[in-house]
Amino acid sequence: MSSDIKTFYMVNLYDYYGELLTDKQKEYFKDYYFNNLSLSEISENRNVSRTAVHNVIKEAERKIRGFEKVLKNYEKSQKIKRLIENIDENTRKKIEELL
């Protein structure tokens, strides 16, 4: 999986499951994926080791992937989006508002 595709996927999973992470996991995840900070930058900003940052981010990734593996909310939403492409415009807008 390319870096851009992984980032896109992880950010989307975060939208579904981010609130299930610890505060520290959320902060590090956001710094890394949303603010595009390197592990070194995060470690310097938070006064912790680069390895500690890496471990927290990897654990957050593992958790949200695990949630998706069980709940499949992202996968289901993608299927729904593909299905509604074939629905009339009015109905499509109403459904998209619900998603």
Long-range contacts (C-beta under 8 A, 24 or more apart in sequence): 7-33, 10-61, 10-64, 12-74, 13-64, 13-65, 13-67, 13-68, 13-74, 14-64, 16-64, 16-67, 16-68, 16-71, 16-73, 16-74, 17-63, 17-64, 17-67, 17-68, 17-71, 17-73, 18-64, 20-63, 20-64, 20-67, 21-60, 21-63, 21-64, 24-56, 25-56, 25-57, 25-59, 25-60, 25-63, 26-60, 28-53, 28-56, 28-57, 28-60, 29-57, 29-60, 29-61, 32-57
